[in-house]
Amino acid sequence: MPNPTGKNGHPSQDPPDDEKLREALLKYARQGLSREHQISALASNFKYHIRLSSLRKFKERLGIKASVRTQKLSVDQVRQAVVDVVERDPAQLRGPAFIKDQLRLKMLFAPRDLIRQIMVEHYPGGFEVRFPGRKNRRVIRVPLRASGPYYEISSDGHEKLAPAALRMGGVGFSIYAFKDKFTDALVFIKVLPDIRSAGAGGHIFLDFVEHTGFIPIQLTTDKGSEVGWIYAFMAALREMYAPDIDPALYPFHVLIKSVHNTVIEGFWRHLKEKLGLNLKDYLLRGRAEHLFNPHDPLHEPLFYWIFSPLIQRELDDFADWWNNHRVRHQHDKIMPSGHVPSHAMEYPELFGALDCRIKVPQVAIDALRDQISGEEGPKSQFQSWPGLTAEFDVYACRVYEEIGEPTLTMETGWDVFVNMTVAMTVA
């Protein structure tokens, strides 16, 4: 039957331009979203509704090869990519699923079976290390509940790289993080010299709010010494920017024993197994090979100048992986499982959830920063590395340039350290 109007029964739509569409599809691929979730995300982001066939055509037209089938990497290419990732895991605690996620974040797509086969050939000992029977039994936990992103955020510190753990003459690193209960997303993580004093805790909390722009309905922490200002700031910000939420029904801050703060405590185990032990091995090379002398006045500030940004970069990369990996499916879990944390954070409505974020303006953060700085001390007092002054930073940058600006990684950190100390001593 003739159709003089040219309409095919579908409502007219304004598709995003190719640049925006390509950027979005690459982002979805990097997140590991299924094709169905990619279609839902396009509808949510651009009000653009398509079917699977159209999605496939768009990817072909834009030259997006973001799957095992379309990318068709050779076995040698996959082998080299796997080896490059596994070589950065001396403890051999990262399994094939983790390696597959790491490759995906680099936009390399390979089947898990092939990755496992390569790991069996080149790193067979790692499978014995990771065998579940080697691990202790875990405590049975009560199912967690939350209404959506930022309904509850858990925070805590991690000191497995602290001076007491490294025993290298007083140098070390502490880590503090904030993790969302509903989405499982890691919303903030930072390496710091002090995470235990009240002033340090207050500034860290304000860093978190400044970084995200939000506070949760409820913050959950243990009863550590750092939470005094955190408690006060949560009370003030909740009352000011969410006055309609009854604190008697929905408390703004809950203090519990560390062992019960499972949202963040469980994360520390993953961080330790997949990153922390490797970082510790790299750092302890300085002690094992007698490269670090705590009595040399140059060594402490140079240690922090080199390794503090490297560790922060490793934490940022780990957070990127964590927020874009697919969480293990749990049949009896009340909240989402088998999902990608960043996807659940960005599209809570797809998971039947509420967006519980409470917006906080920068002016409020600045006012609280002024208050704590006046009573406890400025942020720099708590977040400056020992001995690492502005003058030393300028000096170290100049020496680093003089030795040719060699590549700085955790693997090469101590080599650069030795070369710089020699140059500083000669100068």
C-alpha positions as CSV (number, residue, x, y, z in Angstrom):
1,M,0.0,0.0,0.0
2,P,1.4,3.4,-0.9
3,N,2.9,5.6,1.9
4,P,2.8,9.2,0.6
5,T,3.9,10.7,4.0
6,G,7.1,8.6,4.2
7,K,6.5,7.8,7.8
8,N,7.1,4.3,8.9
9,G,5.1,4.2,12.1
10,H,8.1,5.0,14.4
11,P,8.4,8.4,16.1
12,S,11.0,10.8,14.7
13,Q,14.3,11.0,16.6
14,D,17.3,13.2,16.7
15,P,20.3,10.9,16.7
16,P,23.5,12.2,18.4
17,D,26.3,13.3,16.0
18,D,28.9,10.7,15.1
19,E,31.5,12.1,17.5
20,K,29.2,11.9,20.5
21,L,27.9,8.5,19.5
22,R,31.4,7.1,19.0
23,E,32.5,8.5,22.4
24,A,29.5,6.9,24.1
25,L,29.9,3.5,22.4
26,L,33.6,3.3,23.3
27,K,32.7,4.2,26.9
28,Y,30.1,1.5,27.1
29,A,32.5,-1.0,25.6
30,R,35.2,-0.1,28.1
31,Q,32.6,-0.6,30.9
32,G,31.8,-4.0,29.6
33,L,28.1,-3.3,29.1
34,S,26.0,-5.9,27.3
35,R,24.4,-4.8,24.0
36,E,21.1,-4.5,25.7
37,H,22.5,-2.3,28.4
38,Q,24.3,-0.2,25.7
39,I,20.9,0.4,24.0
40,S,19.4,1.4,27.4
41,A,22.3,3.8,28.0
42,L,21.8,5.4,24.6
43,A,18.1,5.9,25.4
44,S,19.0,7.4,28.8
45,N,21.8,9.6,27.6
46,F,20.5,10.9,24.3
47,K,16.8,9.9,24.3
48,Y,17.7,7.8,21.2
49,H,15.9,4.5,21.0
50,I,17.4,1.8,18.7
51,R,17.5,-2.0,18.3
52,L,20.3,-4.4,18.2
53,S,20.6,-4.4,14.4
54,S,21.0,-0.6,14.4
55,L,23.6,-0.8,17.2
56,R,25.6,-3.2,15.1
57,K,25.4,-1.0,12.0
58,F,26.5,2.1,13.9
59,K,29.6,0.3,15.2
60,E,30.4,-1.0,11.7
61,R,30.0,2.5,10.3
62,L,32.1,4.2,13.0
63,G,34.8,1.5,12.9
64,I,34.3,0.5,16.5
65,K,35.8,-3.0,17.0
66,A,35.0,-3.6,20.7
67,S,34.4,-7.3,21.0
68,V,36.2,-10.6,20.5
69,R,34.4,-11.2,17.3
70,T,35.1,-7.9,15.6
71,Q,38.6,-7.2,16.9
72,K,40.0,-10.6,16.0
73,L,43.3,-10.3,17.9
74,S,45.9,-12.9,17.0
75,V,47.0,-15.4,19.6
76,D,50.4,-13.8,19.7
77,Q,48.9,-10.3,20.3
78,V,46.8,-11.7,23.1
79,R,49.7,-13.5,24.6
80,Q,51.9,-10.4,24.7
81,A,49.1,-8.3,26.2
82,V,48.5,-10.9,28.9
83,V,52.2,-11.2,29.7
84,D,52.5,-7.4,30.0
85,V,49.7,-7.4,32.6
86,V,50.7,-10.5,34.6
87,E,54.4,-9.4,34.8
88,R,53.2,-6.5,37.0
89,D,51.7,-9.1,39.5
90,P,54.7,-10.7,41.2
91,A,52.4,-12.2,43.9
92,Q,50.4,-14.0,41.2
93,L,47.1,-13.2,42.8
94,R,45.2,-11.9,39.8
95,G,43.1,-14.5,37.9
96,P,42.0,-14.7,34.3
97,A,38.8,-12.6,34.9
98,F,40.9,-9.8,36.3
99,I,43.3,-9.9,33.4
100,K,40.4,-9.9,30.9
101,D,39.1,-6.8,32.6
102,Q,42.5,-5.1,32.5
103,L,42.7,-5.8,28.7
104,R,39.2,-4.5,28.2
105,L,40.1,-1.2,29.9
106,K,42.8,-0.9,27.3
107,M,40.2,-1.7,24.6
108,L,41.7,-5.1,23.9
109,F,39.1,-7.9,23.7
110,A,40.1,-11.5,24.1
111,P,38.1,-14.6,25.3
112,R,38.6,-15.7,28.9
113,D,39.5,-19.2,27.9
114,L,42.4,-18.1,25.7
115,I,43.6,-15.8,28.5
116,R,43.5,-18.7,31.0
117,Q,45.3,-21.0,28.6
118,I,48.1,-18.5,28.2
119,M,48.3,-18.0,31.9
120,V,48.5,-21.8,32.4
121,E,51.3,-22.0,29.9
122,H,53.4,-19.1,31.2
123,Y,52.4,-18.7,34.9
124,P,51.1,-22.1,36.1
125,G,52.1,-21.4,39.7
126,G,49.6,-18.6,40.0
127,F,46.7,-21.0,39.9
128,E,47.9,-22.9,42.9
129,V,48.4,-19.7,44.8
130,R,44.8,-18.6,44.0
131,F,43.2,-22.0,44.7
132,P,40.2,-21.4,47.0
133,G,41.2,-24.2,49.3
134,R,44.2,-22.2,50.4
135,K,42.0,-19.4,51.8
136,N,40.4,-19.2,55.2
137,R,36.7,-19.6,55.7
138,R,34.8,-16.4,55.7
139,V,32.4,-15.2,58.3
140,I,28.7,-15.6,57.2
141,R,27.3,-12.1,56.6
142,V,23.8,-10.7,56.7
143,P,22.5,-9.5,53.3
144,L,23.1,-5.8,52.8
145,R,20.4,-3.3,51.9
146,A,20.3,0.2,50.3
147,S,17.8,2.2,48.2
148,G,20.3,3.4,45.6
149,P,23.6,5.2,45.0
150,Y,24.7,7.3,47.9
151,Y,22.1,6.0,50.2
152,E,25.0,4.8,52.3
153,I,28.7,5.3,51.8
154,S,31.3,3.5,53.9
155,S,34.8,4.8,54.5
156,D,37.9,3.6,56.3
157,G,41.7,3.7,56.2
158,H,44.1,1.0,55.1
159,E,47.6,0.8,56.6
160,K,49.2,-2.3,55.0
161,L,51.9,0.0,53.5
162,A,52.3,2.2,56.6
163,P,55.7,2.6,58.4
164,A,54.9,-0.2,60.8
165,A,54.2,-2.6,57.9
166,L,57.2,-1.7,55.8
167,R,59.7,-1.3,58.7
168,M,62.0,0.9,56.5
169,G,63.0,3.4,59.1
170,G,59.7,5.3,59.4
171,V,58.7,5.8,55.8
172,G,55.4,4.4,54.5
173,F,52.0,5.2,53.1
174,S,48.4,5.1,54.3
175,I,45.3,4.9,52.2
176,Y,41.8,6.2,52.7
177,A,38.7,5.3,50.6
178,F,35.0,5.9,50.3
179,K,32.8,3.1,48.8
180,D,29.2,3.1,47.8
181,K,27.0,0.3,49.3
182,F,24.4,0.0,46.6
183,T,26.5,0.1,43.4
184,D,29.7,-1.3,44.9
185,A,31.5,1.6,43.3
186,L,34.7,3.1,44.7
187,V,34.0,6.8,44.7
188,F,37.2,8.1,46.3
189,I,40.6,6.7,47.2
190,K,43.8,8.6,48.1
191,V,47.3,7.8,49.5
192,L,48.1,10.0,52.5
193,P,50.8,10.4,55.2
194,D,48.2,10.7,58.0
195,I,44.7,9.2,58.2
196,R,44.4,8.8,62.0
197,S,44.3,12.3,63.5
198,A,41.0,14.2,63.7
199,G,42.3,17.0,61.6
200,A,43.4,14.6,58.9
201,G,40.1,12.9,58.9
202,G,38.2,16.2,58.5
203,H,40.3,17.3,55.5
204,I,40.0,13.9,53.9
205,F,36.2,14.0,54.1
206,L,36.1,17.5,52.6
207,D,38.4,16.2,49.8
208,F,35.9,13.4,49.1
209,V,32.9,15.9,49.0
210,E,34.9,18.3,46.8
211,H,35.9,15.4,44.4
212,T,32.4,14.0,44.1
213,G,30.2,17.1,44.7
214,F,27.9,15.1,46.9
215,I,27.4,13.6,50.4
216,P,25.4,10.4,51.1
217,I,22.2,10.1,53.1
218,Q,24.3,8.1,55.6
219,L,28.0,7.8,56.1
220,T,29.2,4.6,57.9
221,T,32.6,4.4,59.6
222,D,34.3,2.6,62.4
223,K,35.0,4.3,65.7
224,G,38.5,5.5,64.8
225,S,40.2,8.6,66.1
226,E,39.8,10.4,62.7
227,V,36.0,10.6,62.7
228,G,35.3,13.6,65.0
229,W,35.2,16.3,62.4
230,I,33.7,13.9,59.8
231,Y,30.7,13.4,62.1
232,A,30.3,17.1,62.6
233,F,30.6,17.9,58.9
234,M,28.1,15.2,58.0
235,A,25.6,16.6,60.5
236,A,26.0,20.1,59.3
237,L,25.8,19.3,55.6
238,R,22.8,16.9,55.9
239,E,20.9,19.5,57.9
240,M,21.7,22.3,55.5
241,Y,21.2,20.5,52.1
242,A,18.7,17.7,53.0
243,P,16.6,19.1,55.8
244,D,13.5,17.1,54.8
245,I,15.3,13.8,55.6
246,D,14.4,12.8,59.2
247,P,17.7,12.0,61.1
248,A,15.7,9.8,63.5
249,L,14.7,7.5,60.7
250,Y,17.7,8.0,58.5
251,P,20.8,8.8,60.5
252,F,23.5,10.9,58.9
253,H,26.5,9.0,60.4
254,V,26.6,5.5,61.9
255,L,29.6,4.4,63.9
256,I,30.2,0.6,64.0
257,K,33.0,-1.8,64.8
258,S,35.5,-2.2,62.0
259,V,34.7,-5.9,61.6
260,H,31.1,-5.0,60.8
261,N,32.0,-2.3,58.3
262,T,31.9,-5.0,55.6
263,V,31.3,-2.7,52.6
264,I,34.7,-1.2,52.8
265,E,36.5,-4.0,54.8
266,G,35.7,-6.5,52.1
267,F,37.2,-4.1,49.5
268,W,40.5,-3.9,51.3
269,R,41.0,-7.6,50.9
270,H,40.6,-7.3,47.1
271,L,43.0,-4.3,47.1
272,K,45.5,-6.2,49.1
273,E,45.4,-9.3,46.9
274,K,45.3,-7.6,43.5
275,L,47.5,-4.6,44.1
276,G,48.7,-4.1,47.7
277,L,51.0,-7.1,48.0
278,N,52.7,-6.1,44.7
279,L,53.2,-2.5,45.8
280,K,54.7,-3.8,49.1
281,D,57.1,-6.0,47.2
282,Y,58.2,-3.1,45.0
283,L,58.7,-0.8,48.0
284,L,60.6,-3.4,50.1
285,R,63.2,-3.8,47.3
286,G,64.7,-0.6,48.8
287,R,65.2,-2.4,52.1
288,A,66.2,-5.8,50.7
289,E,68.9,-4.4,48.4
290,H,70.0,-1.7,50.9
291,L,69.1,1.1,48.5
292,F,67.3,3.2,51.2
293,N,69.1,4.7,54.2
294,P,66.8,6.4,56.7
295,H,69.7,8.2,58.2
296,D,70.6,10.0,54.9
297,P,68.7,13.3,54.8
298,L,68.1,13.1,51.1
299,H,66.6,9.6,51.1
300,E,63.3,10.3,52.9
301,P,62.0,13.2,50.8
302,L,63.3,11.6,47.6
303,F,61.5,8.4,48.5
304,Y,58.2,10.3,48.8
305,W,58.9,12.4,45.8
306,I,59.2,9.3,43.7
307,F,56.8,6.8,45.2
308,S,53.8,8.8,46.5
309,P,52.6,9.8,43.0
310,L,53.3,6.3,41.6
311,I,51.2,4.7,44.3
312,Q,48.4,7.2,43.7
313,R,48.5,6.4,40.0
314,E,48.3,2.7,40.8
315,L,45.3,3.4,43.1
316,D,43.6,5.4,40.4
317,D,44.1,2.6,37.8
318,F,42.8,0.1,40.3
319,A,39.7,2.3,41.0
320,D,39.2,2.5,37.2
321,W,39.3,-1.3,36.9
322,W,37.1,-1.8,40.0
323,N,34.4,0.6,38.8
324,N,34.3,-1.0,35.3
325,H,34.6,-4.7,36.2
326,R,31.5,-6.9,36.4
327,V,30.6,-7.8,39.9
328,R,30.2,-11.5,40.7
329,H,26.5,-12.6,40.5
330,Q,25.0,-13.6,43.8
331,H,21.6,-15.3,43.6
332,D,20.4,-14.4,47.1
333,K,21.7,-10.8,47.0
334,I,19.0,-8.1,47.6
335,M,20.9,-5.3,45.9
336,P,22.4,-5.5,42.3
337,S,24.9,-8.2,41.5
338,G,26.4,-9.3,38.2
339,H,26.5,-5.6,37.2
340,V,29.2,-3.0,36.4
341,P,29.5,-0.5,39.4
342,S,29.9,2.6,37.2
343,H,26.8,1.5,35.2
344,A,24.7,1.2,38.3
345,M,26.0,4.6,39.6
346,E,25.2,6.4,36.3
347,Y,21.9,4.7,35.6
348,P,20.3,3.8,38.9
349,E,16.8,3.8,37.4
350,L,17.7,0.7,35.3
351,F,18.2,-1.1,38.6
352,G,15.0,0.1,40.2
353,A,16.9,2.4,42.5
354,L,16.7,6.0,43.7
355,D,19.5,8.5,43.1
356,C,20.2,9.4,46.8
357,R,23.1,11.9,46.1
358,I,22.8,15.1,48.1
359,K,24.4,18.0,46.2
360,V,26.9,20.2,48.1
361,P,28.1,23.5,46.7
362,Q,31.7,24.5,46.7
363,V,31.1,27.5,48.9
364,A,29.9,25.2,51.7
365,I,33.1,23.1,51.4
366,D,35.3,26.2,51.5
367,A,33.5,27.4,54.6
368,L,34.1,24.1,56.4
369,R,37.7,24.0,55.2
370,D,38.3,27.4,56.7
371,Q,36.8,26.3,60.0
372,I,38.9,23.2,60.4
373,S,42.0,25.0,59.1
374,G,41.5,27.6,61.8
375,E,41.1,25.0,64.6
376,E,43.2,22.1,63.6
377,G,45.6,23.4,60.9
378,P,45.6,23.7,57.1
379,K,45.3,20.8,54.7
380,S,49.0,21.0,53.9
381,Q,49.8,20.3,57.6
382,F,48.2,16.8,57.3
383,Q,48.8,15.9,53.7
384,S,52.4,17.0,53.1
385,W,55.0,14.2,53.0
386,P,57.8,14.3,55.6
387,G,60.8,16.3,54.3
388,L,59.2,16.9,50.9
389,T,59.3,20.7,51.0
390,A,58.6,23.0,48.0
391,E,62.3,23.7,47.8
392,F,63.1,20.0,47.6
393,D,60.5,19.5,45.0
394,V,62.1,22.1,42.7
395,Y,65.5,20.6,43.4
396,A,64.3,17.0,42.6
397,C,62.6,18.1,39.4
398,R,65.8,19.8,38.2
399,V,67.9,16.7,39.0
400,Y,65.3,14.4,37.3
401,E,65.6,16.5,34.2
402,E,69.4,16.4,34.4
403,I,69.5,12.6,34.4
404,G,67.3,12.5,31.3
405,E,63.8,12.1,32.8
406,P,63.8,8.3,32.8
407,T,60.4,6.5,32.8
408,L,59.0,6.3,36.3
409,T,57.0,3.3,37.3
410,M,56.8,1.1,40.4
411,E,59.2,-1.3,38.5
412,T,61.8,1.4,37.8
413,G,61.2,3.6,40.9
414,W,64.3,2.3,42.8
415,D,66.5,2.6,39.8
416,V,65.6,6.2,39.3
417,F,66.0,6.7,43.1
418,V,69.6,5.4,42.9
419,N,70.4,7.6,39.9
420,M,69.0,10.7,41.5
421,T,70.8,10.1,44.8
422,V,74.1,9.7,43.0
423,A,73.5,13.0,41.0
424,M,72.5,14.8,44.2
425,T,75.5,13.6,46.1
426,V,77.9,14.6,43.3
427,A,76.3,18.0,43.0
